[in-house]
Amino acid sequence: MNQNSSIPGSLGQSLLSFLHRPAASDVAAPWLLVLMHGVGSNEQDLFGLAEFVPPQFHVVSLRGPFALGPASHAWFEFSVARDGTRTIDRAQEAHSREKIIQTVQAMAAQLAVPASRVVLGGFSQGGIMALSLLRTHPDLLQAALVMHSRLLPEVDALAAPAEALRGKQLWVSHGLQDGVIPLASAQAIRARAATLPLALTYREFPGAHEIRPAELQAAMVWLDGLTTA
């Protein structure tokens, strides 16, 4: 398990903390997969998936900048009303989005990975951030891997023109019994993606708010396919 120092050079103290698994040494044109955890977790969480990620990828797992408690972090805080309406801390979300952009750009530059080989992914709130960055800064990445997440209406006004998404890839998966973020949220992503010139892979799996083996295996097959397209 390698930490920040495994990336050559200095990324600077202002960027997000992370863990890094390098791509295989014999890969001539490596990719970069940046993972973001759900609310209340940390960079160790999704870094546990690194062993399953194809060897063509550098795997970097980021830590959300807002501490909720010991080893508990978030990309933004939020509240849920009785009717299910969610209200987010918009300033925190904007801060996190900018920090992710800065961190991904710095890592990609130091690892010599162009944006055309960058994938942002995440689970729950981390997936929300990955999807929001695909929508608002498609120049930063080639694809987004979004698990058990939802669209963030607060970034609608910041969305890039639809044409900027041409040629991008999007994975969306969700649990049929997810009681934290309802399945309808994933279906809303699917409906929005259908209006955009990107390649969507949409899957529903038995399970709750969790990544089960079948979902993980299918997502890794999708990732591997990106590198051979």
Steps between C-alpha positions, in 0.01 A plus 500: 500500500676810379419848626555850364877465465456229235413768244824650361567856604306718740126550461497773763317525829194671349385189312296208628648210696505170313625144466661375178545162336728536196417352163700195395855594406474344153197709394610742229199732515347480848161632602404677823199398710414747776259365761289696751333352806153550642408730786638394837783293353857573388762423237563151642150389403502482119876444498406147600372454145844570350594133485211439260573793267670409169880545513490766226375746762665710761244489783472805722251518787427850632392619843211747523612833645233534770551304824187373669686305769797264541570338159164637381498744211263650246502698177215712633252492784125477439164468669191301403150638556204282598384490138841369392623830357874539540670832568877509459766740622563661161821674607650170617402324177656776291816489713529122460439516127782752459738298720427185299573686176830632632605163640410300190677748272814488714502119519434456129783740417751329729401153383501611133140387448296715259137585574399252228614220736356634828198342670330651805296262709323478828239345723200691637614858570830426326307389193299821517827694478627289207176551309496873575854537368414312181211742452687820586862427399495229233841622382645355821414137428402238246252303709312489830426193713192579711367255759188550714486874444274777369497812289581821685256770383718764662752464215244512217581864428871412472457213255718509190332507157372158399742487208792506745393152616526343156718190516495477881401181684280465808442197722197515733409216736261476792350256746141391451445518876705814568324679784749786534489637146190362326523309174298778338807723538704272273213481255496880491869497408420254221225727369727806504786310334266394219482865395879533477750383236687261729522123531301381802526160666216464751461202735273410792606232749335319792612662823477805721736799536811292444732370230447127464737268307289480183482879474872538564589235241281659234643845570856369468416340163368839389819672616717249317296558186580871509870427455447287189236710327 
